[in-house]
Amino acid sequence: VAKDLALQPAALRDRGTRVVSADRTQYFALRASSGHLVTAERLDREQLCEGVQRCVLRCEVIVEGEM
């Protein structure tokens, strides 16, 4: 995320960056030291996308402040 936004990882932390999903479940987190988007915990595809061939989890990265 840091690389995509052309920011240093520390800048993401200082700006108050958060990762949210539509159902407010915390599937992903932003690693402050590297700026990488990572899974917040182990994901169970069978539970999340039961009976669906293509499993997609959408999230938004919100960065406070002007870009």
Backbone hydrogen bonds, N-H to C=O, Kabsch-Sander energy under -0.5 kcal/mol:
donor,donor_aa,acceptor,acceptor_aa,energy
2,A,35,G,-1.5
5,L,1,V,-2.0
6,A,3,K,-1.1
7,L,2,A,-2.8
11,A,8,Q,-1.0
12,L,8,Q,-1.2
13,R,9,P,-1.6
14,D,10,A,-2.5
15,R,11,A,-1.6
16,G,12,L,-0.5
16,G,13,R,-1.0
17,T,12,L,-1.3
18,R,62,I,-2.2
20,V,60,E,-2.7
24,R,21,S,-1.9
27,Y,25,T,-1.7
29,A,38,V,-2.9
31,R,29,A,-0.6
31,R,36,H,-3.0
32,A,30,L,-0.6
34,S,31,R,-0.6
35,G,31,R,-3.2
38,V,29,A,-2.9
38,V,36,H,-0.5
40,A,27,Y,-2.9
41,E,27,Y,-0.7
45,R,43,L,-0.8
48,L,44,D,-2.5
49,C,45,R,-2.9
50,E,47,Q,-0.5
52,V,49,C,-2.2
55,C,53,Q,-0.6
56,V,54,R,-0.6
58,R,56,V,-0.5
60,E,20,V,-3.2
62,I,18,R,-3.1
62,I,60,E,-0.6
63,V,61,V,-0.6
64,E,15,R,-0.5
64,E,62,I,-0.5
